[in-house]
Amino acid sequence: MTGFFDDQFIDFECAKCGHKLKVQVGSLRDSPDVVCLGCGQTIHLDANQFREDLGRADKAIDNLKKRIRKLVGKFQ
């Protein structure tokens, strides 16, 4: 499944060394572990929680798109 945010990037720092990381959301959906390029530490994300939150965000965007289409349709 792909979503609205899959092409977006999340910026964060490694908790161990402070190295700045930039990770694409779509890659986290498939593999929620990130390896720090500064120190090699593997950062484990809660995959289930991440996918749930991302799913809710994608659903909200879909609902927003539907509402906008409906609103635009009223003015045509």
C-alpha positions as CSV (number, residue, x, y, z in Angstrom):
1,M,0.0,0.0,0.0
2,T,1.3,3.4,-0.8
3,G,0.1,6.6,0.7
4,F,0.1,10.4,0.3
5,F,3.1,10.8,2.5
6,D,5.3,8.1,1.1
7,D,7.5,10.5,-0.9
8,Q,8.0,12.9,2.1
9,F,11.0,12.8,4.3
10,I,11.3,12.8,8.1
11,D,14.3,14.5,9.6
12,F,15.6,13.4,13.0
13,E,18.8,12.9,15.0
14,C,20.4,9.7,16.2
15,A,19.9,9.5,20.0
16,K,23.3,7.9,20.4
17,C,25.6,10.2,18.4
18,G,23.4,13.1,17.2
19,H,24.0,12.5,13.5
20,K,21.2,14.1,11.5
21,L,19.2,11.5,9.5
22,K,16.7,12.0,6.7
23,V,14.5,9.1,5.9
24,Q,11.7,8.7,3.3
25,V,8.3,7.8,4.9
26,G,7.6,5.1,2.2
27,S,10.8,3.2,3.1
28,L,9.8,3.3,6.8
29,R,6.4,1.8,5.9
30,D,8.2,-1.3,4.5
31,S,11.2,-1.4,6.9
32,P,10.9,0.5,10.1
33,D,14.5,0.0,11.2
34,V,17.0,2.8,10.4
35,V,20.8,2.5,10.6
36,C,22.6,5.7,11.6
37,L,25.2,6.6,9.1
38,G,27.2,8.3,11.8
39,C,27.7,5.5,14.4
40,G,26.0,2.4,12.8
41,Q,23.4,2.2,15.6
42,T,20.2,0.6,14.5
43,I,17.1,2.7,15.4
44,H,14.0,0.6,15.9
45,L,10.7,2.2,15.3
46,D,7.4,0.7,16.6
47,A,6.3,-0.6,13.2
48,N,2.8,-1.3,14.2
49,Q,2.2,2.1,15.7
50,F,3.9,3.8,12.8
51,R,1.8,2.0,10.2
52,E,-1.4,2.7,12.2
53,D,-0.6,6.4,12.5
54,L,0.4,6.7,8.9
55,G,-2.8,4.8,7.9
56,R,-4.9,7.3,9.9
57,A,-3.1,10.2,8.2
58,D,-3.6,8.7,4.7
59,K,-7.3,8.2,5.5
60,A,-7.7,11.8,6.7
61,I,-6.1,13.0,3.4
62,D,-8.4,10.8,1.4
63,N,-11.4,12.2,3.3
64,L,-10.2,15.7,2.7
65,K,-9.8,15.1,-1.0
66,K,-13.4,13.7,-1.2
67,R,-14.8,16.7,0.6
68,I,-13.0,19.2,-1.6
69,R,-14.3,17.4,-4.7
70,K,-17.8,17.5,-3.3
71,L,-17.4,21.2,-2.5
72,V,-16.0,22.0,-6.0
73,G,-18.8,20.0,-7.6
74,K,-21.4,22.4,-5.9
75,F,-19.9,25.4,-7.7
76,Q,-19.7,23.9,-11.2
